[in-house]
């Protein structure tokens, strides 16, 4: 029997909520389609990997992959794609902000499209994150002919054939959305409720979000190297200015926050 759906989830310091997330996904899908969940431990500092191993022993539809160092969300998901067997692949975060009840809706949308993104209703992100997200989406529309009303999100689904194409491309820089959009002809969306984080704080800081923006541009191979270098310099200046402006909103001093490396 063919695997209908693979759900790839990067995990970082989420030992307290992984079991809940897996259980909710199982409850929503077990009577509908054949699926698997691939949990990518991105070198967590807590006991996330131990929990993943426990879950995978009890639930045969769960696979665990342990990364020896922290690679960041995009590279972690990219690694997970290598293990995905489903005809459709859905990626989602580990913090419960992406409601499992929408996974099947994404799956159905991808059956008739190359890729499906989720547009958040009433985002729970703070102002500067929403601003950077808007900039990212604007550039993606300009570079990859993405519809303006479709917003990039880590809660997305796409066909296995698209995954195979991007896995063949060798690149030191991995910005998953630019790779997916470049290979997709039909792009659609669904609206979802963006829920509050169940545990902890986001590991993304302003610097990392702008680094992702630059990675997206570098992934667009048609840009001349010199132009890319200029953009890199401008990006660094923007990062420095905005970090100063939003310094008071940064939460570096909070317990449990870890900075990811991309």
C-alpha positions as CSV (number, residue, x, y, z in Angstrom):
1,X,0.0,0.0,0.0
2,X,1.4,3.4,-1.0
3,X,2.1,6.0,1.6
4,X,-0.3,8.9,1.0
5,X,1.2,11.5,3.3
6,X,4.5,12.3,5.0
7,X,4.6,15.0,7.7
8,X,8.0,16.4,8.3
9,X,8.5,18.3,11.6
10,X,11.8,19.9,12.7
11,X,12.2,19.6,16.5
12,X,14.2,21.9,18.7
13,X,13.9,21.9,22.5
14,X,10.3,20.7,22.4
15,X,10.5,17.5,24.6
16,X,7.4,18.6,26.6
17,X,5.0,18.9,23.7
18,X,6.2,16.4,21.1
19,X,3.9,13.6,22.4
20,X,0.9,15.9,22.4
21,X,1.6,17.0,18.8
22,X,2.0,13.4,17.5
23,X,-1.2,12.3,19.3
24,X,-3.2,15.2,17.8
25,X,-2.0,14.4,14.3
26,X,-2.7,10.7,14.7
27,X,-6.2,11.4,16.0
28,X,-7.0,13.6,13.0
29,X,-5.6,11.3,10.3
30,X,-5.6,7.6,11.4
31,X,-9.0,6.8,9.9
32,X,-8.5,8.9,6.7
33,X,-5.2,8.1,5.0
34,X,-2.0,6.2,5.3
35,X,0.6,8.6,6.8
36,X,3.9,8.8,8.5
37,X,5.5,11.5,10.8
38,X,9.2,12.3,10.5
39,X,10.6,14.1,13.5
40,X,14.0,15.8,12.8
41,X,15.8,16.6,16.0
42,X,17.9,19.7,15.2
43,X,20.5,19.0,17.9
44,X,18.2,20.0,20.8
45,X,19.7,20.8,24.2
46,X,16.9,19.1,26.1
47,X,15.8,15.5,26.0
48,X,13.8,15.8,22.7
49,X,15.8,13.0,21.0
50,X,15.1,10.6,23.9
51,X,11.4,11.4,23.6
52,X,11.4,10.9,19.8
53,X,13.0,7.5,20.3
54,X,10.4,6.5,22.8
55,X,7.5,7.6,20.5
56,X,9.0,5.8,17.4
57,X,9.2,2.5,19.3
58,X,5.5,2.7,20.3
59,X,4.1,4.2,17.1
60,X,5.4,2.6,13.9
61,X,4.3,5.5,11.8
62,X,6.8,7.8,13.5
63,X,10.4,8.0,12.3
64,X,13.2,9.9,14.1
65,X,16.2,11.5,12.6
66,X,18.9,13.0,14.9
67,X,21.2,15.8,13.6
68,X,24.7,16.0,15.1
69,X,24.7,19.8,15.0
70,X,22.1,22.5,14.8
71,X,21.3,23.4,11.2
72,X,18.2,25.6,11.5
73,X,14.6,24.9,10.3
74,X,15.1,25.0,6.6
75,X,18.1,22.6,6.5
76,X,16.4,20.3,9.0
77,X,13.3,20.0,6.9
78,X,15.5,19.5,3.8
79,X,17.1,16.6,5.5
80,X,13.7,15.2,6.5
81,X,12.6,15.2,2.9
82,X,15.2,12.5,2.1
83,X,13.3,10.1,4.3
84,X,9.7,11.0,3.2
85,X,7.9,8.3,1.3
86,X,4.5,10.0,0.9
87,X,2.9,11.1,-2.3
88,X,2.3,14.4,-0.6
89,X,4.6,16.0,2.0
90,X,3.4,18.5,4.7
91,X,5.8,20.4,6.9
92,X,4.8,22.1,10.1
93,X,6.4,23.5,13.3
94,X,6.8,21.7,16.6
95,X,5.3,24.3,18.9
96,X,1.5,23.6,18.2
97,X,1.0,27.0,16.5
98,X,0.1,25.0,13.4
99,X,-3.2,23.2,14.2
100,X,-3.1,19.5,13.2
101,X,-6.7,19.7,12.1
102,X,-5.6,21.5,8.9
103,X,-3.1,18.8,7.8
104,X,-5.7,16.8,5.9
105,X,-7.1,20.0,4.2
106,X,-3.6,20.8,3.0
107,X,-3.2,17.2,1.7
108,X,-6.4,17.4,-0.3
109,X,-5.4,20.8,-1.8
110,X,-2.0,19.4,-3.0
111,X,-3.7,16.5,-4.8
112,X,-4.7,19.1,-7.5
113,X,-1.8,21.5,-7.1
114,X,2.0,21.5,-6.8
115,X,2.1,23.3,-3.5
116,X,-0.3,24.7,-0.9
117,X,0.6,27.4,1.7
118,X,-1.4,28.4,4.7
119,X,-2.4,32.0,5.2
120,X,-2.7,32.8,8.9
121,X,-5.8,34.5,10.2
122,X,-5.0,36.8,13.1
123,X,-1.3,36.1,13.4
124,X,0.1,35.6,16.9
125,X,3.6,37.0,15.9
126,X,4.9,40.3,17.2
127,X,5.1,43.4,15.0
128,X,8.6,43.1,13.7
129,X,8.2,39.4,12.8
130,X,5.0,40.3,10.8
131,X,7.0,43.1,9.1
132,X,9.9,40.8,8.1
133,X,7.4,38.2,6.9
134,X,5.7,40.7,4.7
135,X,9.1,41.7,3.1
136,X,10.0,38.1,2.5
137,X,6.7,37.5,0.8
138,X,7.0,40.6,-1.4
139,X,10.4,39.5,-2.6
140,X,9.2,36.0,-3.2
141,X,6.4,37.3,-5.4
142,X,8.8,39.4,-7.4
143,X,11.4,36.6,-7.8
144,X,9.3,33.5,-8.2
145,X,6.0,34.7,-9.6
146,X,4.2,33.8,-6.4
147,X,0.7,35.2,-6.1
148,X,0.7,38.2,-3.8
149,X,-2.2,36.8,-1.8
150,X,-0.3,33.6,-1.0
151,X,2.0,34.0,1.9
152,X,5.0,31.8,2.6
153,X,4.7,29.7,5.7
154,X,6.5,26.7,7.2
155,X,3.0,25.1,7.4
156,X,2.8,24.0,3.8
157,X,2.3,21.0,1.6
158,X,3.7,19.9,-1.8
159,X,3.9,16.9,-4.1
160,X,6.6,14.3,-3.8
161,X,7.7,15.1,-7.3
162,X,8.6,18.6,-6.2
163,X,10.6,17.3,-3.3
164,X,12.5,15.0,-5.6
165,X,13.5,17.9,-7.9
166,X,14.8,20.1,-5.1
167,X,16.8,17.2,-3.5
168,X,18.7,16.9,-6.8
169,X,19.9,20.4,-6.5
170,X,23.2,20.9,-4.6
171,X,23.5,24.2,-2.8
172,X,25.3,25.4,0.4
173,X,22.4,27.8,1.0
174,X,19.0,26.2,1.7
175,X,15.9,28.4,1.6
176,X,13.2,25.9,1.2
177,X,10.5,28.2,-0.2
178,X,12.5,29.6,-3.0
179,X,13.5,26.0,-4.0
180,X,9.9,24.9,-3.9
181,X,8.4,27.9,-5.7
182,X,10.9,27.6,-8.5
183,X,9.8,24.1,-9.2
184,X,6.0,24.6,-8.7
185,X,3.6,25.6,-11.5
186,X,0.3,25.6,-9.5
187,X,0.3,27.4,-6.2
188,X,-2.7,27.6,-3.9
189,X,-3.5,28.4,-0.2
190,X,-5.9,27.7,2.6
191,X,-6.7,30.0,5.6
192,X,-5.9,28.7,9.0
193,X,-6.1,29.9,12.6
194,X,-2.7,30.7,13.9
195,X,-2.7,29.5,17.5
196,X,-0.5,30.6,20.5
197,X,2.7,28.8,21.2
198,X,1.9,26.0,23.6
199,X,5.4,26.0,25.3
200,X,8.5,28.2,25.3
201,X,9.5,31.1,23.0
202,X,10.5,31.3,19.4
203,X,14.2,30.7,18.7
204,X,14.1,33.0,15.7
205,X,15.7,36.4,16.3
206,X,15.5,39.4,14.0
207,X,19.0,38.7,12.7
208,X,18.1,35.1,11.7
209,X,14.9,36.2,10.0
210,X,16.9,38.7,7.8
211,X,19.5,36.0,7.2
212,X,16.7,33.9,5.8
213,X,15.6,36.8,3.6
214,X,19.1,37.0,2.1
215,X,19.3,33.2,1.7
216,X,16.1,33.4,-0.3
217,X,17.7,35.9,-2.7
218,X,20.9,33.9,-2.9
219,X,18.9,30.9,-3.8
220,X,17.7,32.8,-6.9
221,X,20.6,31.7,-9.1
222,X,19.9,34.2,-11.9
223,X,21.1,37.1,-9.8
224,X,24.6,38.3,-10.7
225,X,27.2,37.7,-8.0
226,X,28.0,41.4,-7.7
227,X,24.4,42.3,-7.2
228,X,24.0,39.6,-4.6
229,X,27.0,41.0,-2.7
230,X,25.5,44.5,-2.7
231,X,22.3,43.1,-1.3
232,X,24.2,41.3,1.3
233,X,25.9,44.5,2.5
234,X,22.6,46.4,2.5
235,X,21.0,43.5,4.4
236,X,23.6,43.7,7.1
237,X,23.2,47.4,7.5
238,X,19.4,47.0,7.8
239,X,19.8,44.3,10.3
240,X,22.0,46.5,12.5
241,X,19.6,49.4,12.4
242,X,16.5,47.4,13.0
243,X,18.1,45.4,15.8
244,X,18.8,48.6,17.6
245,X,15.3,49.9,17.1
246,X,13.8,46.7,18.4
247,X,16.4,45.9,21.0
248,X,14.0,46.3,23.8
249,X,11.6,43.7,22.3
250,X,14.3,41.1,21.9
251,X,14.1,38.3,24.5
252,X,17.7,37.1,24.6
253,X,17.8,37.2,28.4
254,X,14.8,35.0,28.8
255,X,15.4,31.5,30.2
256,X,15.2,28.7,27.6
257,X,15.8,30.7,24.5
258,X,18.4,29.2,22.2
259,X,19.7,30.9,19.0
260,X,19.6,28.8,15.9
261,X,22.4,28.7,13.4
262,X,21.5,28.7,9.7
